[in-house]
């Protein structure tokens, strides 16, 4: 995959992150995408895309810590998302 292809993919995933369907997840996933997608390689983008395919209620439950993360949803990118400082990203982004 060329660097141009990777950048197109990152752009598409960034858009999907900001347009999840619920405002809460738009903000959580969008800020995470802004902070990390530029550094993700193709394999990490695959893992992130799988996360974007998960239902909003499940993601919100896991991110908020209200629900335990099931083994089948666990990945290095999911762990990065769960440990992401959403509050600090909120202040930095101004969104």
C-alpha positions as CSV (number, residue, x, y, z in Angstrom):
1,X,0.0,0.0,0.0
2,X,1.4,3.4,-1.0
3,X,1.7,6.3,1.4
4,X,-1.0,8.0,-0.7
5,X,-3.3,5.1,-0.2
6,X,-2.6,5.1,3.5
7,X,-3.4,8.8,3.7
8,X,-6.7,8.3,1.8
9,X,-7.6,5.6,4.2
10,X,-6.7,7.7,7.2
11,X,-8.9,10.5,5.9
12,X,-11.8,8.2,5.4
13,X,-11.4,6.7,8.9
14,X,-11.1,10.2,10.4
15,X,-14.4,11.2,8.8
16,X,-16.1,8.0,10.1
17,X,-14.7,8.8,13.5
18,X,-16.3,12.2,13.6
19,X,-19.6,10.9,12.2
20,X,-20.5,7.9,14.4
21,X,-24.2,8.8,14.9
22,X,-24.1,9.8,18.6
23,X,-22.5,13.1,19.6
24,X,-20.7,11.4,22.5
25,X,-19.0,8.9,20.3
26,X,-18.4,11.4,17.6
27,X,-16.3,13.4,20.1
28,X,-14.6,10.5,21.7
29,X,-13.6,8.7,18.5
30,X,-13.0,11.9,16.5
31,X,-10.5,13.2,19.1
32,X,-8.8,9.9,19.3
33,X,-8.5,9.7,15.5
34,X,-7.1,13.2,15.3
35,X,-4.4,12.3,17.9
36,X,-3.4,8.9,16.5
37,X,-4.4,8.0,13.0
38,X,-1.4,9.9,11.4
39,X,0.9,7.5,13.2
40,X,-1.0,4.2,12.5
41,X,0.4,1.7,10.0
42,X,-1.8,-0.4,7.8
43,X,-2.2,-3.2,10.4
44,X,-3.2,-0.6,13.1
45,X,-5.6,1.0,10.6
46,X,-7.2,-2.5,10.2
47,X,-7.7,-2.8,13.9
48,X,-9.1,0.7,14.2
49,X,-11.5,0.1,11.3
50,X,-12.8,-3.0,13.2
51,X,-13.4,-0.8,16.2
52,X,-15.4,1.7,14.1
53,X,-17.6,-1.2,13.0
54,X,-18.6,-1.9,16.6
55,X,-22.0,-0.6,17.9
56,X,-21.9,2.9,19.6
57,X,-23.5,1.7,22.9
58,X,-20.8,-1.0,23.3
59,X,-17.9,1.4,22.6
60,X,-19.3,4.0,25.0
61,X,-19.7,1.4,27.7
62,X,-16.1,0.3,27.3
63,X,-14.6,3.7,27.0
64,X,-16.5,5.0,30.1
65,X,-15.5,1.9,32.1
66,X,-19.2,1.0,32.8
67,X,-18.8,-2.3,30.9
68,X,-15.8,-4.7,30.8
69,X,-14.0,-5.1,27.5
70,X,-14.8,-8.5,26.1
71,X,-11.8,-10.6,24.9
72,X,-13.0,-10.6,21.3
73,X,-12.9,-6.7,21.2
74,X,-9.4,-6.5,22.8
75,X,-6.5,-5.3,20.6
76,X,-3.5,-2.9,21.0
77,X,-5.5,-0.2,19.3
78,X,-8.5,-0.7,21.6
79,X,-6.2,-0.5,24.6
80,X,-4.8,2.7,23.2
81,X,-8.3,4.1,22.9
82,X,-9.3,3.0,26.4
83,X,-6.2,4.7,27.8
84,X,-6.6,7.8,25.7
85,X,-7.0,11.0,27.8
86,X,-10.2,12.3,26.3
87,X,-10.4,15.2,28.7
88,X,-7.0,16.5,27.7
89,X,-7.9,16.1,24.0
90,X,-11.1,18.0,24.6
91,X,-9.1,21.0,25.9
92,X,-6.5,20.8,23.2
93,X,-9.0,20.5,20.3
94,X,-11.4,23.2,21.3
95,X,-14.3,21.0,20.0
